[in-house]
Amino acid sequence: MHSLTKLGFILGSILSTQAFAATFTFPDYFEMMYVDREDAQLINKQNQVEVSPGMHEIVVRYFQSIEGNDGDHDFYRSQPIIVDLTVTNETNLKLVAKEPDSARQADRYSENPSFTIVNERDEPAHYQSEPLPIKQGFQLGRNYLREIKDFKGELNTADQIASLEAKLAKAKQAVNSTQTDTPALEILKTLYKVVDTETQTAFKIWIIDPTLSAKEETEKLNILKQHYNKLSVTEQKQMQVWMIK
């Protein structure tokens, strides 16, 4: 997955102070949601935003109202689409897509919208795009900016721990808290209690995603990992629940 680097954000910020600016135009049936993590509604004017030369993160989605056979209008929208875009000096860009002209087409298009971004000469711009993954289950409201950060792996340690604890809270309901600890689980709990707070935090983050590595792989952390990996699935769930009590 492509993601903007911190250097790209810095360069974009520096270049934004220059006088030169390009425009990014999109059709009526697309909605501009964010530009560099800012609410696009605050800077959007007539389906167009100004963008400075440099690297930008733009979030769009398909959004259209189509009249159905009963005369009522139905709304169709896609998942947010994250576009990592490179803008050159004074180059105006536009999003080009084929507009659905029926409810059936709109429903199908909202599931997998396609588009291209071109310059004034209809040449492809330098960009990459990815849809934000669909969240499972019912949501009263969504924090898209937080989801984007999560998707791009930019959540800080506090956010990661909060996410872990939310997941463990659900796991807690599925584990019998009265179940007697096995010797292997008791050993891990004892080891966890005696290590420093930094090692405990690194261990929790590793449980969120085993591919994540601490800045420094310490002997204490590796010992916790080894004992955790030897546990059964049930024992691992018990350990997760115990850590958030």
N, C-alpha and C positions, 0 to 999 in steps of 0.2 A: 504494500500500500504506500502510495506517495503521500508525504506530509511535508508541510512547510517547515523549514529550519528556522531557528531563532535568528540566524544571520539574515535570512530572507525577510523576516518581519522588521528587523532593524533597518535593512536597506530600504524597504518600502516606506518606513517612517521618515527616513532621511529624504528620500526622493519626493515625498508628499509635500515637502516644504518648497519645492521648486515651482516656478510659474507654469510650466507646461503641464497639461492634463489632457487625458483622453476621455472618451465617453464609452460607456457600456450600455447598449440598448437591448431591450428584450420585448417580445410580443405581449399583447394583452392577456393571453391565456397562460402566461407564466408570472409567478410572483417572486419578487426579490425579497429575501428574508433578512440576510445579513451581509455586510461588507466589512471584512476584517474584524469580525465579531461585534460590529455595531449594528443596531437595529436599522435596517435599510429604509424603513418608513420615515425615518427622520431626515434622510438625505436623498430619497428617491423623488424624482420629478418627471412626470410624463413618461413613464416607463424607461427612464434613463438615469444613470448615475455617473458622476465624474470619478475617474480613477487616475492616480498619478503613475508615472513610469515605475516599474518595479514589480515585485511579487505580491499577489493579493489572494485572499481566501474569500470567495463569494459563494453564498448559499442561496440556491433558487429551488423552486418546485413548480410543477405543473398545477394550475388552479383554474378551473373553468366551470361556468354555469351553462347547461344545455337544456333546452326545452324538450320534455318527453312527449310521448304520444297522448298523454292525458292533459297536456297544456301546461303542466307545472314544470318549474325549473329545478333540476337536480344539480348538485355541486359535485365536482370530481377533483380530487387532489392527489398528488403523489407524495411519496416520502421526500423530505428535504434532500437535495443533491449538493454535495460539497465540491466546489470547483476551485482548484488551485491554478491560478492564472498568472501569466507573465505579460506585462504591458510594456510596450516600447514607446519611445517618444512620439507624442502627438499621433498615435494610431487609434482611430475610433473602431471599436469592436461591437459586434452584435451577435445575439443568440438567434440561431435559425432552426426552426422546427416545423414539421407539417402539422397543421391544426386539425384535430379531430372534428368531424362535422356531424356526428351522430352520437347518441347516448352509448351505443354499443362500442363505437370506436374510442370514446372518451374513457369508458370503463377499462378497456383493454390498455389504453395508453397510460392511464394513471398507474397501472401495475409496473410498467417498464417504459418510462418516457425516454425518448431519444432526441438528441439535438446536436448541433455543431456550433462552434464559435468561430467567426471569421472576421477579417479586417475589411477595410473599405474596398479592397480589390478582390474580395471573396476568397482570399487565401486563408487557410486554417491558422488559427492562433495557437500559441504555445500554452496548452492547458491539459490538465488531467481531472477527471471527475469520478466521483463515487457516491452512490446513494447512502444515506444514513441508515443503518440496519433497523429493521422493524422491531419495535418493542412488543414483546408478547404480553397478553393479558389486557385487562381493561385499565385505562388511565383517565382520570378526571382532567389532568393537565400534564403537559410535558415541558421539561426544561431543556429546550433544544441546545442551548449553548453548553450546558453541562454534558449532554449526550455527545456533542461534537468533540469536546475535550476528552471524554472517556474513549471515544472511538479512535482518536488520534494518540491515545496514550499520554495525555498531558495532565491527567489528574495528579495532584500532589499527594504526599504521604498521608496527610489527614483525610483527604477524600477517599483514598484507597482503603484506609482503615474503616471509615464510615461505611463504605460499600461492603466490605467484608462483614462487618457487624450486622448489617441489614440482612445479608445472606445467611449468616449463622443464626440469626433470630428465627428465620423460617425453619432452619434445620433443627432447631431446638424442639419444635413442636413434634417432629418426627422421631425423636429419640426418647426413650424411657429414662427419665432422670434418676429413677430409683435403681437402675441396673448397677450391679456391683462392678467396680473397676477390675480389669484383668491385671496381672502382674506387669505386662508390657506397658499398659496405659498408665499405671501408677508410677512406673519408672520415668516415663516421659513427663508427667505432671511435676514430678520432683525436680527433674532437670530444668524444666521451664521456670519453676519458682526461683531457682538459685542463680539463673543467668541475669545479666544486666538488662535494663529497660530497652536499650538500643537493639540488643539481640532479640528480645521478645517482639519488638516492632518489625524487625527484618523477617522474623519467622512468620508473623501474620501476613505480611505482604507476599511472601513466597507461597503461602497457602492459597492466596487469591489466584495466583498464576505461577506455577512452578518454573515458567520460562523467565520470570523476572529474577534478576540477581541483585544482591546488595552491593553497595559500592565496594565493600571489602568482605570477602568470604572468610569469616573467622572460624576457628576450630569449634567454638561453642555452637555457632549456627549450624555447621555441618553435622555436629552430633545430634542436634534436635531433628534435622532433616532425616538422618539415617534412622532414628528411632520412629519417627512419624511414618516413614515409608514401610516399616515393618508391621505396622498396625493393620488390622482388617478394616474394611470400609465402615463397619459399625463402630469400631474403636476410634477411627478418625473423626466420625461425626460426634462421638462423645467428647473427644478432645476439643473440637471446635466449639461445642456448646459450653464446655467448662471454661474456656478462655474468655467468654463474654459475660459470665456470671458476676 
